[in-house]
Amino acid sequence: MKKCIVCEKELNENIIDKHDVHFCSEECVKNYEEKLKKLSDVVNWDNCC
C-alpha cells in the first residue's frame, strides 16, 4: 500500500529504498530531486496526493 508523507519530516533513505511513498508537494520533489531520479520508474506520480 502506498502512503503519503511529509517529506521534510519523514523522508529518509530507508523509505526511498522501499519505493512505497507518494510525494505530496512540489517542494518535496525539489528537495530530493537527485534521490528521486532513480525512482522515476516506480513512483506513481499520477496518484500522488
Contact map, one row per residue, 1 for C-alpha under 8 A:
1110000000000000000100000000000000000000000000000
1111000000000000000111000000000000000000000000000
1111100000000000000111000000000000000000000000000
0111110000000000000011110000000000000000000000011
0011111001100000000011110000000000000000000000000
0001111111100000000000110001000000000000000000000
0000111111100000000000110001000000000000000000000
0000011111100000000000000001000000000000000000000
0000011111100000000000000000000000000000000000000
0000111111110000000000000000000000000000000000000
0000111111111011000000000000000000000000000000000
0000000001111111000000000000000000000000000000000
0000000000111111100000000000000000000000000000000
0000000000011111110000000000000000000000000000000
0000000000111111111110000000000000000000000000000
0000000000111111111110000000000000110010000000000
0000000000001111111000000000000000000000000000000
0000000000000111111110000000000000000000000000000
0000000000000011111110000000000000000010011000000
1110000000000011011111000000000000000000001000000
0111100000000011011111100000000000000000001000000
0111100000000000000111110000000000000000001110111
0001111000000000000011111101100000000000000010011
0001111000000000000001111101000000000000000000011
0000000000000000000000111111100000000000000000000
0000000000000000000000111111110000000000000000000
0000000000000000000000001111111000000000000000000
0000011100000000000000111111111100000000000000000
0000000000000000000000101111111110010000000000000
0000000000000000000000000111111110000000000000000
0000000000000000000000000011111110000000000000000
0000000000000000000000000001111111110000000000000
0000000000000000000000000000111111111000000000000
0000000000000000000000000000000111111100000000000
0000000000000001000000000000000111111110000000000
0000000000000001000000000000100111111111000000000
0000000000000000000000000000000011111111000000000
0000000000000000000000000000000001111111100000000
0000000000000001001000000000000000111111111000000
0000000000000000000000000000000000011111111000000
0000000000000000000000000000000000000111111100000
0000000000000000001000000000000000000011111100000
0000000000000000001111000000000000000011111110000
0000000000000000000001000000000000000000111111110
0000000000000000000001100000000000000000001111110
0000000000000000000000000000000000000000000111110
0000000000000000000001000000000000000000000111111
0001000000000000000001110000000000000000000111111
0001000000000000000001110000000000000000000000111
